[in-house]
Amino acid sequence: MRQVWLIAWHGFVQHATSRAFVFGMLLLPVYMLIGGVLPTASQSQLAALGGPIRHFAVIDKTGVMLPAIDAALERDVVAMGLTELAQYASEHAEPESFRTSEPKLASLLLDGDPQSPGTIDSIEAMGGIGSAFVALRPSLKPNSPPFNAPRRRFIRVEIPLEVSGATDILEAARPYLSAEKLVTGPRGAAPLWAILVIPQGFGEEGKTAEYYSDDLSRLGVREFLRAALDTELKRRRALALAVPDTETGTIFGATGPIRTIDPDPEQIGAVSQIRQYAVISAVIVYLMLFLAVFMTANMVVMALVEEKSSRVAELLLSCVRAETLMAGKLFTGLMLAMLLIGVWIASALASIDILFPTAKALVENLMASVSTPEKALQLFTFFALSYLTIGVFFLAAGSAATSITDAQAIVAPATMVTMPIFMLPIAIAVAPDGDLGRIASFIPFFAPFAMMVRSIGSPDGLDVLGALVVSIATLWWMIRVVARVFRANLLRPDSSTSFTGFLRDLWRAPRHA
Amino acid sequence: MGDLVLELSGVTKRYGDFLAVDRVSFAAPRGRILGLLGPNGAGKTSTLRMILGITPADTGTVSIFGKPPGRSVQRRIGYLPEERGLYRRMSALDTIVYFAKLKGMRAHKARARAGQLLDELGLGFAKDRRIEALSKGMAQKVQLITAIAHEPELVILDEPFSGLDPINQNELENAIRRLAAAGTTVLFSTHTMSHAERLCDRFVILVKGRKAFDGDLHEARAAVPRTIKLESENDLSFLKGVPGVATVEPPTDKTHHWEITMARGADPQLVLAACFEHRVKLTRFDSSPPTLHEVFVALAGGEVEGAEP
């Protein structure tokens, strides 16, 4: 055991202190950081530019619908601000103090539906979002962050004359809708997202408004305009039915408020966004572990080839048994992999506060899923078993070569042979406890990889035990077979074998083991 | 032979259809220097690898300190392979310490011993230098120290002198003598006869995988007929009639060089006396015993490619 440790530690120090390894190790956190921060940076940049604002234009041939759209735009700004203010109040206000000092506002923000017209009307009656925030401020917790009211989503711009006066509006609008030409918005030139044409007699039988846009996959503007037109048409019908105008607001303001409650906020729901995070987290973790396995296994194999070609292997074999050497090499790789993962996790945690919210949620979700010692141990165990299974195979392949070129000729196809083992767990990540995941947990070679992904979730105890037994049995058999090939190859320092020769050796080895 | 450190009995090794070692037997007593000689491809390295347990023998037995090769005796053996190989980026000191620790030595003792040996071989100044920064001769000394740092009882050196300049060869010879003087058994393979002749107490000569000779220098010389070298302008054919003369080789060119081969045990003085009787004027009479190179050539016959005097 001492010799195994000496070889493992020696290899670990040699690799871990090499510039190439350190460079490779730090590159992933840099990429992760760029990937995690860039969306935040671009979002900040967007916000600085005015946010993702959709500019639209309206050709209103009725002459009466446009004011209704403009009014709806203003209410939209209030509704958005209200939603944000309600969220802000729930996070940063002292509830008791707030309810005591501003009972009506507290009830609206903490208990009401911020999207409902009634709530919006009440806030407008209080003087708008600005006044509501001033009233809330005395009840804020110490060191609360500032409240940033959201910017408007939609801006109506004047339709260019060349479009409004054209006989073929679609043709005239095309350069604007494809952003070849820009319209003039409140903050300067901007692309035109959509044009709404409201015909004369709109709302009567057969009269339909037309909505032109270059992007019909995102229909936020259209739905907003439809709601504004619907409301105005209903108001006009009500007036036609002699309902007093003062009452129409009451009629259309009547809503069924809905409070949003998660019965078990700690539990990941089946259809929630967090559930998607869990799947993405599992895939990311798996890919990280997969990368660590491959990176280190390849390094160890190349080091072995170098030792074999430089005859150090012969000197080592005069000191230790081939099996001891193989075990030492395997543990070198495992230690390097653990170092890689440790650095990557530490980097993710250290930079968590500057990550893009989704990336931050992914990291937090991942850490929560392995937060208990039992779960961390489970993940480590299956990672180690996965590494050892693949490492043994790669070491045998590497031992068959006498030069880096030969090694690449053997290891490259060997990698392709093992690819299904690596790919299947990505499919399993979508439904870790589904039939595919459970079956794979009991199949030799696949079991540790499948369970590595499933360990991010909450696999059944029986599955864990089964996968453990299958993985250990597979590894034990692999070591028995491969150690023989490894030994035989190391003792042929002058001769290399082909990939097919390597497979043949593996095939024959069990008969002699 | 008394206290035997190493004993091979009928050892055979095949690589596919190629018979590398064929029923070889020999033994090495404690504290002696044993030379394993033979031309290239004679089976020397294969024999050494079987002794080390790196490759198993197909048939026959290898016994080291009374045990088969393997883990139980590995720590008592030091090995210098024919093809030198060390970790290029490690320092000389760390390299020696690493291998000594693999052989079971404690770290602090290995470090002290490595430093001492580096000083003894004149490499104290280079102990922290990387192997890749050392000259070939210096790296070879480091490799030798690697083989002996853990104070083995048996040191196996495969072609230790190859690639060394005469000064380093001389230093290596002295190091080997010091090892033997300290009671270490040394087994080294070479095809350079002069080193073997100066160093070895005993020789084993392998030819085509088979043992052709096993004994000391005296026995080696006695194993081949003695040759007398004469130079004279006279005709010496009459020497064929002298008792004990086996063959008389006349000059093949204008050098007047005659070679007389004596029968085993015959007295060369009889040739000299016959020359006096026939009033032959000799310009040279050399009845020196055969060198190891001559013995080697005689025993190996046509299989002496690569043998150096």
Interface residues (C-beta under 8 A of the other chain):
Chain A: Q3 L6 I7 H10 Q14 S18 E307 S310 R311 V312 A313 E314 L315 L316 L317 S318 C319 V320 R321 L491 P493
Chain B: R49 L52 I54 T55 G70 R71 Q74 I77 Y79 P81 E83 R84 G85 L86 Y87 R88 R89 M90 Y98 F99 K101 L102 K103 T146
